[in-house]
């Protein structure tokens, strides 16, 4: 009797562990792919954003709208909050003042970094001297 129970239990448990391992591996692969896609979306958004700052080309505008849409579709809520704060600053009264945009851009970058990496100790204060907005402040002020 014990022999029969073991002959059924062992293959069932083995199959169960194989399925759990397979599912775990697929989840890890999916998470890796999602991170890769988010990194592409975030970097392409900023590429189109900076291009749009220097040009009013309709193709660049369309590209920027596309990447904004991708962020809205795929970014978590905490990134969307920072993204919306940047958009409000851009479309506000002082939309051409890059010094007003700087903290919003920095906060969005940190939120995107947190989303892609999962954790970060980096804060807006840590990138004061390497902010993309700061790098070009002299020509915009």
C-alpha positions in Angstrom: 0.0 0.0 0.0 2.8 2.4 1.0 4.6 1.5 -2.2 1.6 2.4 -4.3 1.1 5.8 -2.5 4.8 6.6 -3.1 4.7 5.6 -6.7 1.9 8.0 -7.3 3.0 10.8 -4.9 6.6 11.1 -6.1 5.8 11.7 -9.8 3.0 14.1 -8.9 5.3 16.1 -6.6 8.0 16.1 -9.2 5.6 17.4 -11.9 4.4 20.0 -9.4 7.9 21.3 -8.7 8.8 21.3 -12.4 5.7 23.4 -13.1 6.4 25.8 -10.3 10.0 26.2 -11.4 8.9 26.8 -15.0 6.3 29.4 -13.9 8.9 31.1 -11.7 11.3 31.2 -14.7 8.7 32.7 -17.0 7.8 35.3 -14.4 11.4 36.4 -14.1 11.7 36.5 -17.9 8.5 38.6 -18.1 9.7 41.0 -15.4 13.0 41.4 -17.3 11.2 42.1 -20.5 8.9 44.7 -18.9 11.9 46.5 -17.4 13.6 46.5 -20.7 10.5 47.9 -22.4 10.1 50.6 -19.7 13.7 51.6 -20.1 13.1 52.0 -23.9 9.9 54.0 -23.3 11.5 56.3 -20.7 14.7 57.0 -22.7 12.8 57.5 -26.0 10.4 59.9 -24.2 13.3 62.0 -23.0 15.0 61.9 -26.4 11.8 63.2 -28.1 11.3 65.7 -25.2 14.8 67.2 -25.7 14.4 67.2 -29.5 11.1 69.0 -29.1 12.7 71.7 -27.0 14.9 72.6 -29.9 12.5 72.1 -32.8 8.9 72.4 -33.7 9.0 69.7 -36.4 5.6 67.9 -36.6 7.3 64.5 -36.8 9.1 65.2 -33.5 5.8 66.4 -31.9 4.1 63.1 -33.1 7.0 61.1 -31.7 6.7 62.9 -28.4 3.0 62.3 -28.2 3.6 58.6 -28.9 6.1 58.3 -26.0 3.8 60.3 -23.7 1.1 57.8 -24.4 3.4 54.9 -23.8 4.3 56.3 -20.4 0.6 56.8 -19.5 -0.1 53.2 -20.5 2.9 51.4 -18.9 4.3 53.6 -16.0 3.2 53.0 -12.4 1.2 55.6 -10.6 4.2 57.2 -8.8 5.9 57.8 -12.2 2.6 59.2 -13.6 2.3 61.7 -10.7 5.8 63.1 -11.5 5.1 63.0 -15.2 1.9 65.0 -14.7 3.7 67.5 -12.5 6.2 68.0 -15.3 3.4 68.4 -17.9 1.7 71.0 -15.7 4.9 73.0 -15.5 5.5 72.7 -19.2 2.0 73.9 -20.1 1.9 76.5 -17.3 2.4 80.3 -17.5 6.2 80.1 -17.4 6.5 77.2 -19.8 9.7 78.5 -21.4 11.6 78.9 -18.1 13.8 75.8 -17.9 14.6 76.7 -14.2 11.0 76.0 -13.4 11.2 72.7 -15.2 14.4 71.5 -13.6 13.0 70.1 -10.3 10.1 68.4 -12.2 12.5 66.8 -14.7 14.8 65.6 -11.9 11.9 64.2 -9.9 10.6 62.4 -13.0 14.0 60.9 -13.7 14.3 59.7 -10.1 10.8 58.1 -10.3 11.7 56.4 -13.6 14.9 55.2 -12.1 13.1 53.7 -9.1 10.6 52.0 -11.4 13.3 50.4 -13.6 15.8 49.5 -10.9 13.2 48.6 -8.2 15.1 50.6 -5.5 17.3 53.6 -5.4 18.9 55.8 -2.7 19.3 58.6 -5.3 17.2 61.7 -4.7 16.7 64.9 -6.7 19.4 66.6 -4.5 21.9 64.0 -5.6 21.7 65.0 -9.3 21.8 68.7 -8.9 25.0 69.0 -10.9 24.2 66.3 -13.5 20.6 67.2 -14.3 20.0 67.4 -18.1 18.2 70.7 -17.6 21.3 72.2 -15.8 23.6 71.1 -18.6 21.9 73.6 -21.0 20.8 76.3 -18.6 23.0 79.0 -19.9 21.6 78.9 -23.4 17.9 78.9 -22.2 18.0 81.6 -19.5 
